[in-house]
Amino acid sequence: MLREWIAKESDILIQRNGQWKGITGGVASLPQMEDYLHEQFLKLRVQGVKVKRAWFIAEGTKWYVLYL
């Protein structure tokens, strides 16, 4: 393991403080759905509504059924 860390030293040093993995994120498989959910989320947050995980699942399912 130490050998791997030494080989990846430059990648490890540029990571943010507290970040464990060098993964910077993935590509969305359904970017249109992600954009829709983000817009709706922002509208609800402006209204002061607390949005939970269940809302994302329900709205994502509705969008998926309607548009795909």
PQR file of N, CA, C, O and H, with PARSE charges and radii, in Angstrom:
ATOM      1  N   MET A   1       0.821  -1.188   0.000 -0.4000 1.5000
ATOM      2  CA  MET A   1       0.000   0.000   0.000 -0.0000 2.0000
ATOM      3  C   MET A   1       0.868   1.256   0.000  0.5500 1.7000
ATOM      4  O   MET A   1       0.559   2.226  -0.692 -0.5500 1.4000
ATOM      5  N   LEU A   2       1.929   1.240   0.758 -0.4000 1.5000
ATOM      6  CA  LEU A   2       2.820   2.391   0.813 -0.0000 2.0000
ATOM      7  C   LEU A   2       3.410   2.678  -0.565  0.5500 1.7000
ATOM      8  O   LEU A   2       3.578   3.837  -0.942 -0.5500 1.4000
ATOM      9  H   LEU A   2       2.179   0.452   1.321  0.4000 1.0000
ATOM     10  N   ARG A   3       3.718   1.646  -1.297 -0.4000 1.5000
ATOM     11  CA  ARG A   3       4.262   1.804  -2.642 -0.0000 2.0000
ATOM     12  C   ARG A   3       3.256   2.524  -3.556  0.5500 1.7000
ATOM     13  O   ARG A   3       3.639   3.368  -4.366 -0.5500 1.4000
ATOM     14  H   ARG A   3       3.582   0.704  -0.990  0.4000 1.0000
ATOM     15  N   GLU A   4       1.980   2.184  -3.417 -0.4000 1.5000
ATOM     16  CA  GLU A   4       0.935   2.859  -4.205 -0.0000 2.0000
ATOM     17  C   GLU A   4       0.835   4.334  -3.819  0.5500 1.7000
ATOM     18  O   GLU A   4       0.703   5.200  -4.684 -0.5500 1.4000
ATOM     19  H   GLU A   4       1.669   1.498  -2.758  0.4000 1.0000
ATOM     20  N   TRP A   5       0.898   4.615  -2.526 -0.4000 1.5000
ATOM     21  CA  TRP A   5       0.813   6.002  -2.064 -0.0000 2.0000
ATOM     22  C   TRP A   5       1.974   6.834  -2.601  0.5500 1.7000
ATOM     23  O   TRP A   5       1.794   7.982  -3.006 -0.5500 1.4000
ATOM     24  H   TRP A   5       1.005   3.912  -1.823  0.4000 1.0000
ATOM     25  N   ILE A   6       3.145   6.251  -2.600 -0.4000 1.5000
ATOM     26  CA  ILE A   6       4.317   6.969  -3.110 -0.0000 2.0000
ATOM     27  C   ILE A   6       4.171   7.228  -4.599  0.5500 1.7000
ATOM     28  O   ILE A   6       4.534   8.298  -5.087 -0.5500 1.4000
ATOM     29  H   ILE A   6       3.291   5.318  -2.271  0.4000 1.0000
ATOM     30  N   ALA A   7       3.640   6.250  -5.322 -0.4000 1.5000
ATOM     31  CA  ALA A   7       3.437   6.414  -6.760 -0.0000 2.0000
ATOM     32  C   ALA A   7       2.390   7.488  -7.063  0.5500 1.7000
ATOM     33  O   ALA A   7       2.468   8.167  -8.087 -0.5500 1.4000
ATOM     34  H   ALA A   7       3.345   5.380  -4.926  0.4000 1.0000
ATOM     35  N   LYS A   8       1.408   7.637  -6.167 -0.4000 1.5000
ATOM     36  CA  LYS A   8       0.316   8.602  -6.383 -0.0000 2.0000
ATOM     37  C   LYS A   8       0.484   9.857  -5.529  0.5500 1.7000
ATOM     38  O   LYS A   8      -0.489  10.573  -5.290 -0.5500 1.4000
ATOM     39  H   LYS A   8       1.344   7.086  -5.335  0.4000 1.0000
ATOM     40  N   GLU A   9       1.684  10.128  -5.075 -0.4000 1.5000
ATOM     41  CA  GLU A   9       1.921  11.232  -4.149 -0.0000 2.0000
ATOM     42  C   GLU A   9       1.414  12.572  -4.687  0.5500 1.7000
ATOM     43  O   GLU A   9       0.783  13.328  -3.949 -0.5500 1.4000
ATOM     44  H   GLU A   9       2.474   9.547  -5.270  0.4000 1.0000
ATOM     45  N   SER A  10       1.677  12.873  -5.943 -0.4000 1.5000
ATOM     46  CA  SER A  10       1.246  14.171  -6.484 -0.0000 2.0000
ATOM     47  C   SER A  10      -0.272  14.277  -6.520  0.5500 1.7000
ATOM     48  O   SER A  10      -0.819  15.346  -6.249 -0.5500 1.4000
ATOM     49  H   SER A  10       2.190  12.259  -6.543  0.4000 1.0000
ATOM     50  N   ASP A  11      -0.965  13.181  -6.851 -0.4000 1.5000
ATOM     51  CA  ASP A  11      -2.429  13.199  -6.857 -0.0000 2.0000
ATOM     52  C   ASP A  11      -2.979  13.373  -5.448  0.5500 1.7000
ATOM     53  O   ASP A  11      -3.963  14.085  -5.251 -0.5500 1.4000
ATOM     54  H   ASP A  11      -0.521  12.313  -7.070  0.4000 1.0000
ATOM     55  N   ILE A  12      -2.363  12.740  -4.481 -0.4000 1.5000
ATOM     56  CA  ILE A  12      -2.811  12.830  -3.095 -0.0000 2.0000
ATOM     57  C   ILE A  12      -2.626  14.249  -2.559  0.5500 1.7000
ATOM     58  O   ILE A  12      -3.483  14.752  -1.833 -0.5500 1.4000
ATOM     59  H   ILE A  12      -1.563  12.161  -4.640  0.4000 1.0000
ATOM     60  N   LEU A  13      -1.531  14.886  -2.905 -0.4000 1.5000
ATOM     61  CA  LEU A  13      -1.251  16.226  -2.385 -0.0000 2.0000
ATOM     62  C   LEU A  13      -2.197  17.288  -2.919  0.5500 1.7000
ATOM     63  O   LEU A  13      -2.408  18.300  -2.251 -0.5500 1.4000
ATOM     64  H   LEU A  13      -0.835  14.477  -3.495  0.4000 1.0000
ATOM     65  N   ILE A  14      -2.776  17.095  -4.105 -0.4000 1.5000
ATOM     66  CA  ILE A  14      -3.673  18.110  -4.665 -0.0000 2.0000
ATOM     67  C   ILE A  14      -5.123  17.917  -4.244  0.5500 1.7000
ATOM     68  O   ILE A  14      -5.977  18.727  -4.604 -0.5500 1.4000
ATOM     69  H   ILE A  14      -2.604  16.274  -4.648  0.4000 1.0000
ATOM     70  N   GLN A  15      -5.421  16.856  -3.486 -0.4000 1.5000
ATOM     71  CA  GLN A  15      -6.777  16.633  -3.018 -0.0000 2.0000
ATOM     72  C   GLN A  15      -7.148  17.666  -1.961  0.5500 1.7000
ATOM     73  O   GLN A  15      -6.287  18.197  -1.258 -0.5500 1.4000
ATOM     74  H   GLN A  15      -4.727  16.198  -3.194  0.4000 1.0000
ATOM     75  N   ARG A  16      -8.453  17.941  -1.863 -0.4000 1.5000
ATOM     76  CA  ARG A  16      -8.947  18.844  -0.827 -0.0000 2.0000
ATOM     77  C   ARG A  16      -8.726  18.224   0.541  0.5500 1.7000
ATOM     78  O   ARG A  16      -8.624  17.004   0.666 -0.5500 1.4000
ATOM     79  H   ARG A  16      -9.152  17.510  -2.434  0.4000 1.0000
ATOM     80  N   ASN A  17      -8.653  19.050   1.552 -0.4000 1.5000
ATOM     81  CA  ASN A  17      -8.481  18.585   2.921 -0.0000 2.0000
ATOM     82  C   ASN A  17      -9.691  17.755   3.331  0.5500 1.7000
ATOM     83  O   ASN A  17     -10.823  18.227   3.222 -0.5500 1.4000
ATOM     84  H   ASN A  17      -8.736  20.041   1.450  0.4000 1.0000
ATOM     85  N   GLY A  18      -9.480  16.550   3.791 -0.4000 1.5000
ATOM     86  CA  GLY A  18     -10.556  15.670   4.220 -0.0000 2.0000
ATOM     87  C   GLY A  18     -11.072  14.748   3.132  0.5500 1.7000
ATOM     88  O   GLY A  18     -11.873  13.856   3.413 -0.5500 1.4000
ATOM     89  H   GLY A  18      -8.561  16.167   3.879  0.4000 1.0000
ATOM     90  N   GLN A  19     -10.636  14.941   1.909 -0.4000 1.5000
ATOM     91  CA  GLN A  19     -11.089  14.088   0.816 -0.0000 2.0000
ATOM     92  C   GLN A  19     -10.315  12.772   0.859  0.5500 1.7000
ATOM     93  O   GLN A  19      -9.091  12.773   0.989 -0.5500 1.4000
ATOM     94  H   GLN A  19      -9.986  15.666   1.681  0.4000 1.0000
ATOM     95  N   TRP A  20     -11.017  11.672   0.753 -0.4000 1.5000
ATOM     96  CA  TRP A  20     -10.386  10.366   0.883 -0.0000 2.0000
ATOM     97  C   TRP A  20     -10.006   9.765  -0.451  0.5500 1.7000
ATOM     98  O   TRP A  20      -9.008   9.053  -0.557 -0.5500 1.4000
ATOM     99  H   TRP A  20     -12.011  11.672   0.648  0.4000 1.0000
ATOM    100  N   LYS A  21     -10.792  10.046  -1.460 -0.4000 1.5000
ATOM    101  CA  LYS A  21     -10.533   9.440  -2.763 -0.0000 2.0000
ATOM    102  C   LYS A  21     -10.220  10.532  -3.778  0.5500 1.7000
ATOM    103  O   LYS A  21     -10.646  11.677  -3.623 -0.5500 1.4000
ATOM    104  H   LYS A  21     -11.603  10.625  -1.373  0.4000 1.0000
ATOM    105  N   GLY A  22      -9.484  10.175  -4.802 -0.4000 1.5000
ATOM    106  CA  GLY A  22      -9.138  11.131  -5.843 -0.0000 2.0000
ATOM    107  C   GLY A  22     -10.174  11.216  -6.940  0.5500 1.7000
ATOM    108  O   GLY A  22      -9.891  11.719  -8.027 -0.5500 1.4000
ATOM    109  H   GLY A  22      -9.139   9.245  -4.928  0.4000 1.0000
ATOM    110  N   ILE A  23     -11.370  10.730  -6.668 -0.4000 1.5000
ATOM    111  CA  ILE A  23     -12.435  10.739  -7.665 -0.0000 2.0000
ATOM    112  C   ILE A  23     -13.083  12.116  -7.663  0.5500 1.7000
ATOM    113  O   ILE A  23     -13.497  12.608  -6.613 -0.5500 1.4000
ATOM    114  H   ILE A  23     -11.600  10.321  -5.785  0.4000 1.0000
ATOM    115  N   THR A  24     -13.173  12.730  -8.820 -0.4000 1.5000
ATOM    116  CA  THR A  24     -13.723  14.080  -8.901 -0.0000 2.0000
ATOM    117  C   THR A  24     -15.188  14.087  -9.287  0.5500 1.7000
ATOM    118  O   THR A  24     -15.761  15.163  -9.459 -0.5500 1.4000
ATOM    119  H   THR A  24     -12.837  12.330  -9.673  0.4000 1.0000
ATOM    120  N   GLY A  25     -15.807  12.949  -9.427 -0.4000 1.5000
ATOM    121  CA  GLY A  25     -17.215  12.885  -9.774 -0.0000 2.0000
ATOM    122  C   GLY A  25     -17.424  12.118 -11.058  0.5500 1.7000
ATOM    123  O   GLY A  25     -16.474  11.818 -11.782 -0.5500 1.4000
ATOM    124  H   GLY A  25     -15.341  12.076  -9.288  0.4000 1.0000
ATOM    125  N   GLY A  26     -18.652  11.811 -11.327 -0.4000 1.5000
ATOM    126  CA  GLY A  26     -18.978  11.043 -12.510 -0.0000 2.0000
ATOM    127  C   GLY A  26     -19.840  11.836 -13.456  0.5500 1.7000
ATOM    128  O   GLY A  26     -20.241  12.964 -13.167 -0.5500 1.4000
ATOM    129  H   GLY A  26     -19.423  12.055 -10.739  0.4000 1.0000
ATOM    130  N   VAL A  27     -20.116  11.240 -14.576 -0.4000 1.5000
ATOM    131  CA  VAL A  27     -20.964  11.860 -15.583 -0.0000 2.0000
ATOM    132  C   VAL A  27     -22.388  11.341 -15.388  0.5500 1.7000
ATOM    133  O   VAL A  27     -22.594  10.138 -15.231 -0.5500 1.4000
ATOM    134  H   VAL A  27     -19.790  10.324 -14.812  0.4000 1.0000
ATOM    135  N   ALA A  28     -23.350  12.228 -15.398 -0.4000 1.5000
ATOM    136  CA  ALA A  28     -24.744  11.842 -15.207 -0.0000 2.0000
ATOM    137  C   ALA A  28     -25.217  11.011 -16.391  0.5500 1.7000
ATOM    138  O   ALA A  28     -24.932  11.336 -17.544 -0.5500 1.4000
ATOM    139  H   ALA A  28     -23.182  13.206 -15.526  0.4000 1.0000
ATOM    140  N   SER A  29     -25.940   9.939 -16.098 -0.4000 1.5000
ATOM    141  CA  SER A  29     -26.463   9.107 -17.184 -0.0000 2.0000
ATOM    142  C   SER A  29     -27.711   9.730 -17.796  0.5500 1.7000
ATOM    143  O   SER A  29     -28.020   9.476 -18.960 -0.5500 1.4000
ATOM    144  H   SER A  29     -26.172   9.675 -15.162  0.4000 1.0000
ATOM    145  N   LEU A  30     -28.433  10.544 -17.026 -0.4000 1.5000
ATOM    146  CA  LEU A  30     -29.617  11.249 -17.523 -0.0000 2.0000
ATOM    147  C   LEU A  30     -29.503  12.735 -17.172  0.5500 1.7000
ATOM    148  O   LEU A  30     -30.142  13.193 -16.225 -0.5500 1.4000
ATOM    149  H   LEU A  30     -28.182  10.750 -16.081  0.4000 1.0000
ATOM    150  N   PRO A  31     -28.702  13.489 -17.919 -0.5600 1.5000
ATOM    151  CA  PRO A  31     -28.485  14.892 -17.556  0.2800 2.0000
ATOM    152  C   PRO A  31     -29.746  15.747 -17.624  0.5500 1.7000
ATOM    153  O   PRO A  31     -29.857  16.728 -16.888 -0.5500 1.4000
ATOM    154  N   GLN A  32     -30.703  15.399 -18.495 -0.4000 1.5000
ATOM    155  CA  GLN A  32     -31.944  16.179 -18.565 -0.0000 2.0000
ATOM    156  C   GLN A  32     -32.732  16.044 -17.268  0.5500 1.7000
ATOM    157  O   GLN A  32     -33.284  17.023 -16.766 -0.5500 1.4000
ATOM    158  H   GLN A  32     -30.613  14.603 -19.093  0.4000 1.0000
ATOM    159  N   MET A  33     -32.782  14.815 -16.721 -0.4000 1.5000
ATOM    160  CA  MET A  33     -33.486  14.601 -15.464 -0.0000 2.0000
ATOM    161  C   MET A  33     -32.768  15.337 -14.333  0.5500 1.7000
ATOM    162  O   MET A  33     -33.416  15.923 -13.466 -0.5500 1.4000
ATOM    163  H   MET A  33     -32.334  14.020 -17.128  0.4000 1.0000
ATOM    164  N   GLU A  34     -31.454  15.311 -14.337 -0.4000 1.5000
ATOM    165  CA  GLU A  34     -30.697  15.993 -13.301 -0.0000 2.0000
ATOM    166  C   GLU A  34     -30.964  17.500 -13.348  0.5500 1.7000
ATOM    167  O   GLU A  34     -31.136  18.132 -12.305 -0.5500 1.4000
ATOM    168  H   GLU A  34     -30.928  14.835 -15.041  0.4000 1.0000
ATOM    169  N   ASP A  35     -30.997  18.072 -14.544 -0.4000 1.5000
ATOM    170  CA  ASP A  35     -31.290  19.502 -14.685 -0.0000 2.0000
ATOM    171  C   ASP A  35     -32.691  19.834 -14.184  0.5500 1.7000
ATOM    172  O   ASP A  35     -32.889  20.826 -13.481 -0.5500 1.4000
ATOM    173  H   ASP A  35     -30.857  17.559 -15.391  0.4000 1.0000
ATOM    174  N   TYR A  36     -33.665  18.993 -14.552 -0.4000 1.5000
ATOM    175  CA  TYR A  36     -35.053  19.206 -14.119 -0.0000 2.0000
ATOM    176  C   TYR A  36     -35.156  19.163 -12.592  0.5500 1.7000
ATOM    177  O   TYR A  36     -35.750  20.049 -11.978 -0.5500 1.4000
ATOM    178  H   TYR A  36     -33.504  18.188 -15.123  0.4000 1.0000
ATOM    179  N   LEU A  37     -34.572  18.125 -11.988 -0.4000 1.5000
ATOM    180  CA  LEU A  37     -34.641  17.993 -10.536 -0.0000 2.0000
ATOM    181  C   LEU A  37     -33.942  19.152  -9.830  0.5500 1.7000
ATOM    182  O   LEU A  37     -34.402  19.624  -8.790 -0.5500 1.4000
ATOM    183  H   LEU A  37     -34.090  17.406 -12.487  0.4000 1.0000
ATOM    184  N   HIS A  38     -32.838  19.600 -10.397 -0.4000 1.5000
ATOM    185  CA  HIS A  38     -32.115  20.719  -9.797 -0.0000 2.0000
ATOM    186  C   HIS A  38     -32.950  21.992  -9.841  0.5500 1.7000
ATOM    187  O   HIS A  38     -33.006  22.727  -8.855 -0.5500 1.4000
ATOM    188  H   HIS A  38     -32.464  19.216 -11.241  0.4000 1.0000
ATOM    189  N   GLU A  39     -33.600  22.262 -10.972 -0.4000 1.5000
ATOM    190  CA  GLU A  39     -34.453  23.448 -11.092 -0.0000 2.0000
ATOM    191  C   GLU A  39     -35.601  23.395 -10.085  0.5500 1.7000
ATOM    192  O   GLU A  39     -35.884  24.382  -9.405 -0.5500 1.4000
ATOM    193  H   GLU A  39     -33.555  21.665 -11.773  0.4000 1.0000
ATOM    194  N   GLN A  40     -36.264  22.230  -9.994 -0.4000 1.5000
ATOM    195  CA  GLN A  40     -37.380  22.086  -9.069 -0.0000 2.0000
ATOM    196  C   GLN A  40     -36.914  22.206  -7.622  0.5500 1.7000
ATOM    197  O   GLN A  40     -37.602  22.804  -6.795 -0.5500 1.4000
ATOM    198  H   GLN A  40     -36.035  21.429 -10.546  0.4000 1.0000
ATOM    199  N   PHE A  41     -35.761  21.646  -7.318 -0.4000 1.5000
ATOM    200  CA  PHE A  41     -35.183  21.736  -5.979 -0.0000 2.0000
ATOM    201  C   PHE A  41     -34.936  23.196  -5.598  0.5500 1.7000
ATOM    202  O   PHE A  41     -35.275  23.626  -4.495 -0.5500 1.4000
ATOM    203  H   PHE A  41     -35.203  21.160  -7.991  0.4000 1.0000
ATOM    204  N   LEU A  42     -34.339  23.953  -6.526 -0.4000 1.5000
ATOM    205  CA  LEU A  42     -34.055  25.358  -6.231 -0.0000 2.0000
ATOM    206  C   LEU A  42     -35.337  26.146  -6.003  0.5500 1.7000
ATOM    207  O   LEU A  42     -35.382  27.005  -5.123 -0.5500 1.4000
ATOM    208  H   LEU A  42     -34.063  23.604  -7.422  0.4000 1.0000
ATOM    209  N   LYS A  43     -36.387  25.866  -6.788 -0.4000 1.5000
ATOM    210  CA  LYS A  43     -37.672  26.554  -6.603 -0.0000 2.0000
ATOM    211  C   LYS A  43     -38.243  26.269  -5.215  0.5500 1.7000
ATOM    212  O   LYS A  43     -38.725  27.177  -4.537 -0.5500 1.4000
ATOM    213  H   LYS A  43     -36.351  25.168  -7.503  0.4000 1.0000
ATOM    214  N   LEU A  44     -38.187  25.013  -4.801 -0.4000 1.5000
ATOM    215  CA  LEU A  44     -38.710  24.658  -3.486 -0.0000 2.0000
ATOM    216  C   LEU A  44     -37.894  25.289  -2.369  0.5500 1.7000
ATOM    217  O   LEU A  44     -38.460  25.735  -1.372 -0.5500 1.4000
ATOM    218  H   LEU A  44     -37.796  24.275  -5.352  0.4000 1.0000
ATOM    219  N   ARG A  45     -36.586  25.334  -2.517 -0.4000 1.5000
ATOM    220  CA  ARG A  45     -35.737  25.914  -1.477 -0.0000 2.0000
ATOM    221  C   ARG A  45     -35.980  27.419  -1.343  0.5500 1.7000
ATOM    222  O   ARG A  45     -35.918  27.959  -0.239 -0.5500 1.4000
ATOM    223  H   ARG A  45     -36.126  24.972  -3.327  0.4000 1.0000
ATOM    224  N   VAL A  46     -36.253  28.093  -2.454 -0.4000 1.5000
ATOM    225  CA  VAL A  46     -36.572  29.530  -2.392 -0.0000 2.0000
ATOM    226  C   VAL A  46     -37.857  29.740  -1.593  0.5500 1.7000
ATOM    227  O   VAL A  46     -37.997  30.726  -0.869 -0.5500 1.4000
ATOM    228  H   VAL A  46     -36.303  27.654  -3.351  0.4000 1.0000
ATOM    229  N   GLN A  47     -38.794  28.798  -1.737 -0.4000 1.5000
ATOM    230  CA  GLN A  47     -40.056  28.875  -0.992 -0.0000 2.0000
ATOM    231  C   GLN A  47     -39.882  28.478   0.468  0.5500 1.7000
ATOM    232  O   GLN A  47     -40.803  28.642   1.268 -0.5500 1.4000
ATOM    233  H   GLN A  47     -38.680  27.997  -2.325  0.4000 1.0000
ATOM    234  N   GLY A  48     -38.715  27.960   0.822 -0.4000 1.5000
ATOM    235  CA  GLY A  48     -38.459  27.566   2.198 -0.0000 2.0000
ATOM    236  C   GLY A  48     -38.834  26.133   2.518  0.5500 1.7000
ATOM    237  O   GLY A  48     -38.889  25.755   3.688 -0.5500 1.4000
ATOM    238  H   GLY A  48     -37.967  27.826   0.172  0.4000 1.0000
ATOM    239  N   VAL A  49     -39.092  25.331   1.502 -0.4000 1.5000
ATOM    240  CA  VAL A  49     -39.485  23.941   1.704 -0.0000 2.0000
ATOM    241  C   VAL A  49     -38.232  23.093   1.932  0.5500 1.7000
ATOM    242  O   VAL A  49     -37.249  23.217   1.202 -0.5500 1.4000
ATOM    243  H   VAL A  49     -39.048  25.638   0.551  0.4000 1.0000
ATOM    244  N   LYS A  50     -38.276  22.239   2.942 -0.4000 1.5000
ATOM    245  CA  LYS A  50     -37.179  21.314   3.201 -0.0000 2.0000
ATOM    246  C   LYS A  50     -37.339  20.119   2.269  0.5500 1.7000
ATOM    247  O   LYS A  50     -38.371  19.449   2.286 -0.5500 1.4000
ATOM    248  H   LYS A  50     -39.075  22.138   3.535  0.4000 1.0000
ATOM    249  N   VAL A  51     -36.328  19.853   1.465 -0.4000 1.5000
ATOM    250  CA  VAL A  51     -36.396  18.781   0.474 -0.0000 2.0000
ATOM    251  C   VAL A  51     -35.580  17.598   0.977  0.5500 1.7000
ATOM    252  O   VAL A  51     -34.406  17.737   1.321 -0.5500 1.4000
ATOM    253  H   VAL A  51     -35.489  20.398   1.451  0.4000 1.0000
ATOM    254  N   LYS A  52     -36.220  16.435   1.014 -0.4000 1.5000
ATOM    255  CA  LYS A  52     -35.557  15.231   1.492 -0.0000 2.0000
ATOM    256  C   LYS A  52     -35.288  14.271   0.340  0.5500 1.7000
ATOM    257  O   LYS A  52     -35.734  14.489  -0.787 -0.5500 1.4000
ATOM    258  H   LYS A  52     -37.173  16.322   0.734  0.4000 1.0000
ATOM    259  N   ARG A  53     -34.565  13.224   0.637 -0.4000 1.5000
ATOM    260  CA  ARG A  53     -34.197  12.221  -0.363 -0.0000 2.0000
ATOM    261  C   ARG A  53     -35.431  11.613  -1.035  0.5500 1.7000
ATOM    262  O   ARG A  53     -35.416  11.364  -2.240 -0.5500 1.4000
ATOM    263  H   ARG A  53     -34.203  13.047   1.552  0.4000 1.0000
ATOM    264  N   ALA A  54     -36.485  11.375  -0.277 -0.4000 1.5000
ATOM    265  CA  ALA A  54     -37.704  10.768  -0.821 -0.0000 2.0000
ATOM    266  C   ALA A  54     -38.292  11.630  -1.943  0.5500 1.7000
ATOM    267  O   ALA A  54     -38.831  11.102  -2.915 -0.5500 1.4000
ATOM    268  H   ALA A  54     -36.497  11.578   0.702  0.4000 1.0000
ATOM    269  N   TRP A  55     -38.187  12.946  -1.807 -0.4000 1.5000
ATOM    270  CA  TRP A  55     -38.695  13.836  -2.851 -0.0000 2.0000
ATOM    271  C   TRP A  55     -37.935  13.616  -4.156  0.5500 1.7000
ATOM    272  O   TRP A  55     -38.541  13.547  -5.225 -0.5500 1.4000
ATOM    273  H   TRP A  55     -37.748  13.374  -1.017  0.4000 1.0000
ATOM    274  N   PHE A  56     -36.606  13.507  -4.069 -0.4000 1.5000
ATOM    275  CA  PHE A  56     -35.806  13.280  -5.271 -0.0000 2.0000
ATOM    276  C   PHE A  56     -36.182  11.965  -5.935  0.5500 1.7000
ATOM    277  O   PHE A  56     -36.281  11.891  -7.159 -0.5500 1.4000
ATOM    278  H   PHE A  56     -36.114  13.563  -3.200  0.4000 1.0000
ATOM    279  N   ILE A  57     -36.388  10.941  -5.141 -0.4000 1.5000
ATOM    280  CA  ILE A  57     -36.741   9.632  -5.699 -0.0000 2.0000
ATOM    281  C   ILE A  57     -38.111   9.696  -6.378  0.5500 1.7000
ATOM    282  O   ILE A  57     -38.277   9.204  -7.494 -0.5500 1.4000
ATOM    283  H   ILE A  57     -36.307  11.001  -4.146  0.4000 1.0000
ATOM    284  N   ALA A  58     -39.085  10.299  -5.706 -0.4000 1.5000
ATOM    285  CA  ALA A  58     -40.435  10.386  -6.263 -0.0000 2.0000
ATOM    286  C   ALA A  58     -40.460  11.232  -7.540  0.5500 1.7000
ATOM    287  O   ALA A  58     -41.031  10.816  -8.548 -0.5500 1.4000
ATOM    288  H   ALA A  58     -38.951  10.699  -4.800  0.4000 1.0000
ATOM    289  N   GLU A  59     -39.848  12.405  -7.498 -0.4000 1.5000
ATOM    290  CA  GLU A  59     -39.836  13.280  -8.676 -0.0000 2.0000
ATOM    291  C   GLU A  59     -39.022  12.684  -9.822  0.5500 1.7000
ATOM    292  O   GLU A  59     -39.392  12.820 -10.988 -0.5500 1.4000
ATOM    293  H   GLU A  59     -39.384  12.742  -6.679  0.4000 1.0000
ATOM    294  N   GLY A  60     -37.928  12.034  -9.492 -0.4000 1.5000
ATOM    295  CA  GLY A  60     -37.125  11.384 -10.518 -0.0000 2.0000
ATOM    296  C   GLY A  60     -37.879  10.259 -11.194  0.5500 1.7000
ATOM    297  O   GLY A  60     -37.780  10.077 -12.407 -0.5500 1.4000
ATOM    298  H   GLY A  60     -37.627  11.924  -8.544  0.4000 1.0000
ATOM    299  N   THR A  61     -38.633   9.506 -10.411 -0.4000 1.5000
ATOM    300  CA  THR A  61     -39.444   8.420 -10.967 -0.0000 2.0000
ATOM    301  C   THR A  61     -40.529   8.972 -11.882  0.5500 1.7000
ATOM    302  O   THR A  61     -40.750   8.446 -12.973 -0.5500 1.4000
ATOM    303  H   THR A  61     -38.714   9.655  -9.426  0.4000 1.0000
ATOM    304  N   LYS A  62     -41.208  10.036 -11.441 -0.4000 1.5000
ATOM    305  CA  LYS A  62     -42.237  10.666 -12.283 -0.0000 2.0000
ATOM    306  C   LYS A  62     -41.640  11.140 -13.600  0.5500 1.7000
ATOM    307  O   LYS A  62     -42.201  10.889 -14.667 -0.5500 1.4000
ATOM    308  H   LYS A  62     -41.028  10.463 -10.555  0.4000 1.0000
ATOM    309  N   TRP A  63     -40.506  11.823 -13.526 -0.4000 1.5000
ATOM    310  CA  TRP A  63     -39.858  12.332 -14.739 -0.0000 2.0000
ATOM    311  C   TRP A  63     -39.481  11.191 -15.664  0.5500 1.7000
ATOM    312  O   TRP A  63     -39.690  11.281 -16.873 -0.5500 1.4000
ATOM    313  H   TRP A  63     -40.051  12.027 -12.660  0.4000 1.0000
ATOM    314  N   TYR A  64     -38.933  10.127 -15.116 -0.4000 1.5000
ATOM    315  CA  TYR A  64     -38.475   8.991 -15.898 -0.0000 2.0000
ATOM    316  C   TYR A  64     -39.639   8.346 -16.644  0.5500 1.7000
ATOM    317  O   TYR A  64     -39.511   8.006 -17.821 -0.5500 1.4000
ATOM    318  H   TYR A  64     -38.763  10.055 -14.133  0.4000 1.0000
ATOM    319  N   VAL A  65     -40.778   8.177 -15.962 -0.4000 1.5000
ATOM    320  CA  VAL A  65     -41.952   7.555 -16.575 -0.0000 2.0000
ATOM    321  C   VAL A  65     -42.513   8.443 -17.682  0.5500 1.7000
ATOM    322  O   VAL A  65     -42.916   7.940 -18.731 -0.5500 1.4000
ATOM    323  H   VAL A  65     -40.882   8.453 -15.007  0.4000 1.0000
ATOM    324  N   LEU A  66     -42.543   9.748 -17.462 -0.4000 1.5000
ATOM    325  CA  LEU A  66     -43.118  10.664 -18.450 -0.0000 2.0000
ATOM    326  C   LEU A  66     -42.248  10.875 -19.675  0.5500 1.7000
ATOM    327  O   LEU A  66     -42.769  10.973 -20.786 -0.5500 1.4000
ATOM    328  H   LEU A  66     -42.216  10.157 -16.610  0.4000 1.0000
ATOM    329  N   TYR A  67     -40.942  10.946 -19.501 -0.4000 1.5000
ATOM    330  CA  TYR A  67     -40.070  11.374 -20.587 -0.0000 2.0000
ATOM    331  C   TYR A  67     -39.234  10.259 -21.214  0.5500 1.7000
ATOM    332  O   TYR A  67     -38.588  10.484 -22.237 -0.5500 1.4000
ATOM    333  H   TYR A  67     -40.519  10.866 -18.599  0.4000 1.0000
ATOM    334  N   LEU A  68     -39.232   9.078 -20.630 -0.4000 1.5000
ATOM    335  CA  LEU A  68     -38.468   7.988 -21.245 -0.0000 2.0000
ATOM    336  C   LEU A  68     -39.327   6.793 -21.510  0.5500 1.7000
ATOM    337  O   LEU A  68     -38.842   5.786 -22.026 -0.5500 1.4000
ATOM    338  H   LEU A  68     -39.757   8.896 -19.798  0.4000 1.0000
TER
END
